[in-house]
Amino acid sequence: MILPLEASILATAVELSRAGVDEFHGFELAKRLRDDEGRRNLTAHGTLYKALTRMEKAGLLSSAWEDADQATGEGRPRRRLYSITMSGRSALIQVEREAEALDRFDPGWSPS
């Protein structure tokens, strides 16, 4: 079962991918989730990182540490970069289909 926050993360990952951004870090994701109206607000960044870890274990996302040279050149610590997997895309499609089906029966229902 995909939680509303996880569905928002997957939807944002797809949006980023369509914009040519295949890898994203947690802070960037948190900013986009916060800025997108209609998306669930994060109560703390820890909530986001716990969700990212859960999603990676479930195979919905993959991650890797960014290249050390890139971080050093910018004078900051390395970041963990995430990308959506095919399983993550499939899960998002399923969530969207379920939301559409429920909306037919209860137009006021929302997954988030």
N, C-alpha and C positions, 0 to 999 in steps of 0.2 A: 504494500500500500504506500502510495506517495503522499506525503504530507503537503499542505498548501505551500509552505516555505520551499520545499523541494521542487514543487511544480513551478514556482516563481523562478527559482535558480535555473531550472532546465529551460524555461521560456527565455530567460535573459541570455543564457548560453547560446541558444539558437539565434536570437537576435544579433548577438555579437558575431557569431559565425557568418551570418548573412552579410554583415558589414565588413567582413574580411579579417575579423579578429578571432583566430582559432584558439588562442590561449588567453586566459584571464587570471588575475590574482584576486584574492579575497577582498582586499580593500576596494578595488575597482568594482567588483561585484556588489559589495555593500552599498557603494555610492549609487550605482545604477538602480538597485532595488529601492533605495530610499527616494530617489528622484522620480521613479515611475509611479505616477498616480494610479491608485487602484491595486497596488501591490502591497503585501503585508509589510508593515514596518518591523524592523529588527529591534528586539529589546536590548540586545548587546551583540558585539561582534563574536563573542563566544558561541552564541546561538548559531550563527552562520558557519563558523568553523566546525562545530559539531555536526551540522547538517552536511557539510562538504565531506567530512570523514566518513559519515554513514553512507553517503551516495557513492563515494569511491569504493567502499567495501562491497556495495551492492552492484558495482559494475556500471553505474549510470554516468560516472565521470572518471577520467584518468588524470593523473597529476605527475609532475616532475619538478625538481628544483631548477630554477633558472640558471643560466650559465654564470659562473662566478665572476668572470671578466665583465659581464654586463653590469652586475650589481656594484662591483668595485669601482668601475668607471663612473658610476653615478653617486658614489659615496654613501651607499645604504646597504643594509643586510640583504641577502638573497631572499627572493620570494618563491613561494610554491605556486606554480602555474597549473591551472586546471583546464580541461577541455571536455566537451560532451562526447560520449561514446554513442555508437549506434543503438545500444540498449537504452541509453538515456533518451535519445530521440524517439525511440519506439514507446518508451514509458510516457513521454509527454503527449504523444499522439493519442495513447490510450486514455490518459487523464482528460484530454480535450474532448474526446468522443463521449466519455462518461458524463462530463459536464454538459455537453449538448443534449444528451439523452435526458438527463435530469431536468434540464431547463425546459424541455418540452412538457414535462409533468408539473414542474414548479418554476415558473418564469422568474421568481425572485431569488432562487437559489444561486449561490456563487461558491466556487471551490476555495476562495481565499477570504 
